Amino acid sequence: MDIEGAEIEALLGSKKTLIENNLNLAIASYHLINGEKTAKKVERFLRKISYTAFTNYPKHLTTYAFKKASKNYLNI
């Protein structure tokens, strides 16, 4: 998802779906909103609803999230 700084709003709107399902996410989180990179907010939100979340890819910050550990994610 890359929706130019509205990632938190989209996550809030999909909270029930995220909680009830085991989804894998990749979210562009390089935007700056109110002086804070969205990566921090996205990670906090996802961790509160039981996702493992981390941000990587410094050239274009992307937050990855999932509920179950998988060998596939170790190679990101």
Backbone atoms as SQL, in Angstrom:
CREATE TABLE atoms (id INTEGER PRIMARY KEY, chain TEXT, resi INTEGER, resn TEXT, atom TEXT, x REAL, y REAL, z REAL);
INSERT INTO atoms VALUES
  (1, 'A', 1, 'MET', 'N', 0.853, -1.163, 0.000),
  (2, 'A', 1, 'MET', 'CA', 0.000, 0.000, 0.000),
  (3, 'A', 1, 'MET', 'C', 0.901, 1.229, 0.000),
  (4, 'A', 2, 'ASP', 'N', 0.628, 2.128, -0.881),
  (5, 'A', 2, 'ASP', 'CA', 1.331, 3.411, -0.929),
  (6, 'A', 2, 'ASP', 'C', 0.289, 4.453, -1.285),
  (7, 'A', 3, 'ILE', 'N', -0.255, 5.108, -0.282),
  (8, 'A', 3, 'ILE', 'CA', -1.334, 6.064, -0.529),
  (9, 'A', 3, 'ILE', 'C', -0.983, 7.450, 0.016),
  (10, 'A', 4, 'GLU', 'N', 0.279, 7.815, -0.191),
  (11, 'A', 4, 'GLU', 'CA', 0.781, 9.168, 0.015),
  (12, 'A', 4, 'GLU', 'C', 0.439, 9.798, 1.360),
  (13, 'A', 5, 'GLY', 'N', 0.712, 9.062, 2.434),
  (14, 'A', 5, 'GLY', 'CA', 0.564, 9.616, 3.767),
  (15, 'A', 5, 'GLY', 'C', -0.743, 9.279, 4.449),
  (16, 'A', 6, 'ALA', 'N', -1.646, 8.599, 3.775),
  (17, 'A', 6, 'ALA', 'CA', -2.934, 8.236, 4.381),
  (18, 'A', 6, 'ALA', 'C', -2.940, 6.779, 4.860),
  (19, 'A', 7, 'GLU', 'N', -1.761, 6.223, 5.063),
  (20, 'A', 7, 'GLU', 'CA', -1.662, 4.815, 5.460),
  (21, 'A', 7, 'GLU', 'C', -2.330, 4.543, 6.804),
  (22, 'A', 8, 'ILE', 'N', -2.152, 5.429, 7.770),
  (23, 'A', 8, 'ILE', 'CA', -2.752, 5.217, 9.092),
  (24, 'A', 8, 'ILE', 'C', -4.274, 5.205, 8.981),
  (25, 'A', 9, 'GLU', 'N', -4.825, 6.129, 8.232),
  (26, 'A', 9, 'GLU', 'CA', -6.273, 6.175, 8.052),
  (27, 'A', 9, 'GLU', 'C', -6.789, 4.890, 7.409),
  (28, 'A', 10, 'ALA', 'N', -6.061, 4.386, 6.418),
  (29, 'A', 10, 'ALA', 'CA', -6.453, 3.142, 5.760),
  (30, 'A', 10, 'ALA', 'C', -6.387, 1.970, 6.736),
  (31, 'A', 11, 'LEU', 'N', -5.340, 1.929, 7.559),
  (32, 'A', 11, 'LEU', 'CA', -5.228, 0.854, 8.543),
  (33, 'A', 11, 'LEU', 'C', -6.356, 0.930, 9.569),
  (34, 'A', 12, 'LEU', 'N', -6.672, 2.129, 10.017),
  (35, 'A', 12, 'LEU', 'CA', -7.772, 2.284, 10.972),
  (36, 'A', 12, 'LEU', 'C', -9.085, 1.791, 10.368),
  (37, 'A', 13, 'GLY', 'N', -9.303, 2.092, 9.103),
  (38, 'A', 13, 'GLY', 'CA', -10.520, 1.657, 8.429),
  (39, 'A', 13, 'GLY', 'C', -10.575, 0.155, 8.194),
  (40, 'A', 14, 'SER', 'N', -9.428, -0.484, 8.166),
  (41, 'A', 14, 'SER', 'CA', -9.386, -1.931, 7.924),
  (42, 'A', 14, 'SER', 'C', -9.056, -2.722, 9.188),
  (43, 'A', 15, 'LYS', 'N', -9.122, -2.084, 10.336),
  (44, 'A', 15, 'LYS', 'CA', -8.713, -2.719, 11.596),
  (45, 'A', 15, 'LYS', 'C', -9.415, -4.060, 11.840),
  (46, 'A', 16, 'LYS', 'N', -10.729, -4.096, 11.671),
  (47, 'A', 16, 'LYS', 'CA', -11.473, -5.341, 11.908),
  (48, 'A', 16, 'LYS', 'C', -10.998, -6.451, 10.963),
  (49, 'A', 17, 'THR', 'N', -10.804, -6.116, 9.708),
  (50, 'A', 17, 'THR', 'CA', -10.327, -7.096, 8.723),
  (51, 'A', 17, 'THR', 'C', -8.945, -7.599, 9.100),
  (52, 'A', 18, 'LEU', 'N', -8.069, -6.691, 9.523),
  (53, 'A', 18, 'LEU', 'CA', -6.713, -7.083, 9.905),
  (54, 'A', 18, 'LEU', 'C', -6.723, -7.999, 11.124),
  (55, 'A', 19, 'ILE', 'N', -7.552, -7.692, 12.097),
  (56, 'A', 19, 'ILE', 'CA', -7.622, -8.500, 13.312),
  (57, 'A', 19, 'ILE', 'C', -8.177, -9.890, 13.017),
  (58, 'A', 20, 'GLU', 'N', -9.193, -9.956, 12.191),
  (59, 'A', 20, 'GLU', 'CA', -9.891, -11.226, 11.943),
  (60, 'A', 20, 'GLU', 'C', -9.206, -12.119, 10.914),
  (61, 'A', 21, 'ASN', 'N', -8.187, -11.615, 10.253),
  (62, 'A', 21, 'ASN', 'CA', -7.532, -12.392, 9.201),
  (63, 'A', 21, 'ASN', 'C', -6.023, -12.412, 9.401),
  (64, 'A', 22, 'ASN', 'N', -5.390, -13.356, 8.765),
  (65, 'A', 22, 'ASN', 'CA', -3.938, -13.495, 8.825),
  (66, 'A', 22, 'ASN', 'C', -3.366, -12.959, 7.518),
  (67, 'A', 23, 'LEU', 'N', -3.184, -11.648, 7.463),
  (68, 'A', 23, 'LEU', 'CA', -2.748, -10.997, 6.232),
  (69, 'A', 23, 'LEU', 'C', -1.276, -10.619, 6.287),
  (70, 'A', 24, 'ASN', 'N', -0.650, -10.598, 5.154),
  (71, 'A', 24, 'ASN', 'CA', 0.727, -10.119, 5.018),
  (72, 'A', 24, 'ASN', 'C', 0.670, -8.741, 4.386),
  (73, 'A', 25, 'LEU', 'N', 1.443, -7.818, 4.914),
  (74, 'A', 25, 'LEU', 'CA', 1.369, -6.436, 4.467),
  (75, 'A', 25, 'LEU', 'C', 2.732, -5.888, 4.074),
  (76, 'A', 26, 'ALA', 'N', 2.733, -5.023, 3.089),
  (77, 'A', 26, 'ALA', 'CA', 3.896, -4.210, 2.725),
  (78, 'A', 26, 'ALA', 'C', 3.343, -2.805, 2.510),
  (79, 'A', 27, 'ILE', 'N', 3.791, -1.875, 3.344),
  (80, 'A', 27, 'ILE', 'CA', 3.215, -0.532, 3.351),
  (81, 'A', 27, 'ILE', 'C', 4.326, 0.500, 3.180),
  (82, 'A', 28, 'ALA', 'N', 4.191, 1.350, 2.169),
  (83, 'A', 28, 'ALA', 'CA', 5.147, 2.450, 1.994),
  (84, 'A', 28, 'ALA', 'C', 5.005, 3.360, 3.206),
  (85, 'A', 29, 'SER', 'N', 6.095, 3.566, 3.922),
  (86, 'A', 29, 'SER', 'CA', 5.995, 4.292, 5.199),
  (87, 'A', 29, 'SER', 'C', 7.072, 5.366, 5.318),
  (88, 'A', 30, 'TYR', 'N', 7.407, 5.973, 4.205),
  (89, 'A', 30, 'TYR', 'CA', 8.444, 7.000, 4.169),
  (90, 'A', 30, 'TYR', 'C', 7.868, 8.414, 4.327),
  (91, 'A', 31, 'HIS', 'N', 6.570, 8.533, 4.368),
  (92, 'A', 31, 'HIS', 'CA', 5.935, 9.846, 4.424),
  (93, 'A', 31, 'HIS', 'C', 6.163, 10.515, 5.777),
  (94, 'A', 32, 'LEU', 'N', 6.121, 11.824, 5.782),
  (95, 'A', 32, 'LEU', 'CA', 6.299, 12.603, 7.001),
  (96, 'A', 32, 'LEU', 'C', 4.964, 13.300, 7.301),
  (97, 'A', 33, 'ILE', 'N', 4.343, 12.936, 8.420),
  (98, 'A', 33, 'ILE', 'CA', 3.065, 13.514, 8.827),
  (99, 'A', 33, 'ILE', 'C', 3.237, 14.128, 10.212),
  (100, 'A', 34, 'ASN', 'N', 2.952, 15.402, 10.331),
  (101, 'A', 34, 'ASN', 'CA', 3.114, 16.123, 11.600),
  (102, 'A', 34, 'ASN', 'C', 4.502, 15.913, 12.203),
  (103, 'A', 35, 'GLY', 'N', 5.518, 15.917, 11.360),
  (104, 'A', 35, 'GLY', 'CA', 6.893, 15.804, 11.815),
  (105, 'A', 35, 'GLY', 'C', 7.348, 14.399, 12.175),
  (106, 'A', 36, 'GLU', 'N', 6.522, 13.394, 11.953),
  (107, 'A', 36, 'GLU', 'CA', 6.897, 12.013, 12.288),
  (108, 'A', 36, 'GLU', 'C', 6.727, 11.125, 11.062),
  (109, 'A', 37, 'LYS', 'N', 7.741, 10.286, 10.820),
  (110, 'A', 37, 'LYS', 'CA', 7.633, 9.348, 9.699),
  (111, 'A', 37, 'LYS', 'C', 6.502, 8.364, 9.980),
  (112, 'A', 38, 'THR', 'N', 5.754, 8.053, 8.945),
  (113, 'A', 38, 'THR', 'CA', 4.630, 7.144, 9.128),
  (114, 'A', 38, 'THR', 'C', 5.089, 5.748, 9.537),
  (115, 'A', 39, 'ALA', 'N', 6.339, 5.395, 9.279),
  (116, 'A', 39, 'ALA', 'CA', 6.840, 4.068, 9.646),
  (117, 'A', 39, 'ALA', 'C', 6.631, 3.793, 11.131),
  (118, 'A', 40, 'LYS', 'N', 6.922, 4.759, 11.977),
  (119, 'A', 40, 'LYS', 'CA', 6.778, 4.563, 13.420),
  (120, 'A', 40, 'LYS', 'C', 5.324, 4.334, 13.805),
  (121, 'A', 41, 'LYS', 'N', 4.433, 5.136, 13.245),
  (122, 'A', 41, 'LYS', 'CA', 3.004, 5.011, 13.558),
  (123, 'A', 41, 'LYS', 'C', 2.431, 3.702, 13.032),
  (124, 'A', 42, 'VAL', 'N', 2.829, 3.339, 11.823),
  (125, 'A', 42, 'VAL', 'CA', 2.348, 2.092, 11.222),
  (126, 'A', 42, 'VAL', 'C', 2.793, 0.903, 12.060),
  (127, 'A', 43, 'GLU', 'N', 4.068, 0.866, 12.440),
  (128, 'A', 43, 'GLU', 'CA', 4.563, -0.236, 13.270),
  (129, 'A', 43, 'GLU', 'C', 3.807, -0.309, 14.599),
  (130, 'A', 44, 'ARG', 'N', 3.634, 0.823, 15.284),
  (131, 'A', 44, 'ARG', 'CA', 2.922, 0.829, 16.571),
  (132, 'A', 44, 'ARG', 'C', 1.504, 0.297, 16.420),
  (133, 'A', 45, 'PHE', 'N', 0.803, 0.781, 15.409),
  (134, 'A', 45, 'PHE', 'CA', -0.575, 0.346, 15.185),
  (135, 'A', 45, 'PHE', 'C', -0.634, -1.164, 14.965),
  (136, 'A', 46, 'LEU', 'N', 0.205, -1.664, 14.072),
  (137, 'A', 46, 'LEU', 'CA', 0.154, -3.089, 13.738),
  (138, 'A', 46, 'LEU', 'C', 0.549, -3.972, 14.918),
  (139, 'A', 47, 'ARG', 'N', 1.516, -3.560, 15.689),
  (140, 'A', 47, 'ARG', 'CA', 1.920, -4.349, 16.856),
  (141, 'A', 47, 'ARG', 'C', 0.800, -4.414, 17.891),
  (142, 'A', 48, 'LYS', 'N', 0.027, -3.346, 18.016),
  (143, 'A', 48, 'LYS', 'CA', -1.095, -3.335, 18.967),
  (144, 'A', 48, 'LYS', 'C', -2.177, -4.339, 18.586),
  (145, 'A', 49, 'ILE', 'N', -2.247, -4.685, 17.311),
  (146, 'A', 49, 'ILE', 'CA', -3.257, -5.661, 16.897),
  (147, 'A', 49, 'ILE', 'C', -2.611, -7.007, 16.541),
  (148, 'A', 50, 'SER', 'N', -1.509, -7.303, 17.209),
  (149, 'A', 50, 'SER', 'CA', -0.861, -8.627, 17.178),
  (150, 'A', 50, 'SER', 'C', -0.126, -8.980, 15.891),
  (151, 'A', 51, 'TYR', 'N', 0.319, -7.995, 15.158),
  (152, 'A', 51, 'TYR', 'CA', 1.156, -8.259, 13.999),
  (153, 'A', 51, 'TYR', 'C', 2.627, -8.081, 14.376),
  (154, 'A', 52, 'THR', 'N', 3.480, -8.837, 13.740),
  (155, 'A', 52, 'THR', 'CA', 4.912, -8.579, 13.788),
  (156, 'A', 52, 'THR', 'C', 5.149, -7.543, 12.697),
  (157, 'A', 53, 'ALA', 'N', 5.814, -6.450, 13.041),
  (158, 'A', 53, 'ALA', 'CA', 6.017, -5.386, 12.057),
  (159, 'A', 53, 'ALA', 'C', 7.433, -4.850, 12.153),
  (160, 'A', 54, 'PHE', 'N', 8.036, -4.603, 10.994),
  (161, 'A', 54, 'PHE', 'CA', 9.359, -3.995, 10.943),
  (162, 'A', 54, 'PHE', 'C', 9.478, -3.190, 9.666),
  (163, 'A', 55, 'THR', 'N', 10.330, -2.197, 9.701),
  (164, 'A', 55, 'THR', 'CA', 10.524, -1.334, 8.551),
  (165, 'A', 55, 'THR', 'C', 11.921, -1.565, 7.986),
  (166, 'A', 56, 'ASN', 'N', 11.998, -1.626, 6.666),
  (167, 'A', 56, 'ASN', 'CA', 13.246, -1.898, 5.987),
  (168, 'A', 56, 'ASN', 'C', 13.248, -1.155, 4.654),
  (169, 'A', 57, 'TYR', 'N', 14.247, -1.391, 3.874),
  (170, 'A', 57, 'TYR', 'CA', 14.448, -0.813, 2.549),
  (171, 'A', 57, 'TYR', 'C', 14.625, 0.700, 2.646),
  (172, 'A', 58, 'PRO', 'N', 15.776, 1.147, 3.110),
  (173, 'A', 58, 'PRO', 'CA', 16.041, 2.562, 3.367),
  (174, 'A', 58, 'PRO', 'C', 15.801, 3.514, 2.192),
  (175, 'A', 59, 'LYS', 'N', 15.954, 3.059, 0.957),
  (176, 'A', 59, 'LYS', 'CA', 15.747, 3.952, -0.194),
  (177, 'A', 59, 'LYS', 'C', 14.293, 4.374, -0.342),
  (178, 'A', 60, 'HIS', 'N', 13.384, 3.560, 0.165),
  (179, 'A', 60, 'HIS', 'CA', 11.943, 3.834, 0.062),
  (180, 'A', 60, 'HIS', 'C', 11.298, 3.092, 1.230),
  (181, 'A', 61, 'LEU', 'N', 11.402, 3.662, 2.437),
  (182, 'A', 61, 'LEU', 'CA', 10.973, 2.951, 3.646),
  (183, 'A', 61, 'LEU', 'C', 9.675, 2.190, 3.427),
  (184, 'A', 62, 'THR', 'N', 9.722, 0.920, 3.765),
  (185, 'A', 62, 'THR', 'CA', 8.566, 0.046, 3.642),
  (186, 'A', 62, 'THR', 'C', 8.422, -0.732, 4.933),
  (187, 'A', 63, 'THR', 'N', 7.210, -0.753, 5.468),
  (188, 'A', 63, 'THR', 'CA', 6.928, -1.520, 6.679),
  (189, 'A', 63, 'THR', 'C', 6.282, -2.825, 6.259),
  (190, 'A', 64, 'TYR', 'N', 6.839, -3.918, 6.749),
  (191, 'A', 64, 'TYR', 'CA', 6.332, -5.257, 6.473),
  (192, 'A', 64, 'TYR', 'C', 5.674, -5.778, 7.735),
  (193, 'A', 65, 'ALA', 'N', 4.583, -6.520, 7.582),
  (194, 'A', 65, 'ALA', 'CA', 3.890, -7.040, 8.757),
  (195, 'A', 65, 'ALA', 'C', 3.231, -8.374, 8.437),
  (196, 'A', 66, 'PHE', 'N', 3.184, -9.213, 9.460),
  (197, 'A', 66, 'PHE', 'CA', 2.554, -10.523, 9.338),
  (198, 'A', 66, 'PHE', 'C', 2.239, -11.031, 10.728),
  (199, 'A', 67, 'LYS', 'N', 1.364, -12.018, 10.810),
  (200, 'A', 67, 'LYS', 'CA', 0.989, -12.585, 12.103),
  (201, 'A', 67, 'LYS', 'C', 1.798, -13.828, 12.443),
  (202, 'A', 68, 'LYS', 'N', 2.063, -14.669, 11.478),
  (203, 'A', 68, 'LYS', 'CA', 2.786, -15.913, 11.747),
  (204, 'A', 68, 'LYS', 'C', 4.190, -15.822, 11.176),
  (205, 'A', 69, 'ALA', 'N', 5.160, -16.294, 11.933),
  (206, 'A', 69, 'ALA', 'CA', 6.536, -16.315, 11.435),
  (207, 'A', 69, 'ALA', 'C', 6.620, -17.270, 10.257),
  (208, 'A', 70, 'SER', 'N', 7.363, -16.883, 9.265),
  (209, 'A', 70, 'SER', 'CA', 7.529, -17.693, 8.080),
  (210, 'A', 70, 'SER', 'C', 8.958, -17.560, 7.578),
  (211, 'A', 71, 'LYS', 'N', 9.508, -18.644, 7.088),
  (212, 'A', 71, 'LYS', 'CA', 10.868, -18.602, 6.557),
  (213, 'A', 71, 'LYS', 'C', 10.977, -17.606, 5.410),
  (214, 'A', 72, 'ASN', 'N', 9.906, -17.416, 4.665),
  (215, 'A', 72, 'ASN', 'CA', 9.925, -16.480, 3.535),
  (216, 'A', 72, 'ASN', 'C', 10.250, -15.065, 3.981),
  (217, 'A', 73, 'TYR', 'N', 9.841, -14.679, 5.170),
  (218, 'A', 73, 'TYR', 'CA', 10.051, -13.322, 5.627),
  (219, 'A', 73, 'TYR', 'C', 11.475, -13.095, 6.137),
  (220, 'A', 74, 'LEU', 'N', 12.179, -14.143, 6.398),
  (221, 'A', 74, 'LEU', 'CA', 13.528, -13.988, 6.887),
  (222, 'A', 74, 'LEU', 'C', 14.467, -13.488, 5.791),
  (223, 'A', 75, 'ASN', 'N', 14.060, -13.586, 4.542),
  (224, 'A', 75, 'ASN', 'CA', 14.898, -13.175, 3.420),
  (225, 'A', 75, 'ASN', 'C', 14.539, -11.797, 2.880),
  (226, 'A', 76, 'ILE', 'N', 13.699, -11.071, 3.560),
  (227, 'A', 76, 'ILE', 'CA', 13.302, -9.726, 3.092),
  (228, 'A', 76, 'ILE', 'C', 14.439, -8.761, 3.290);
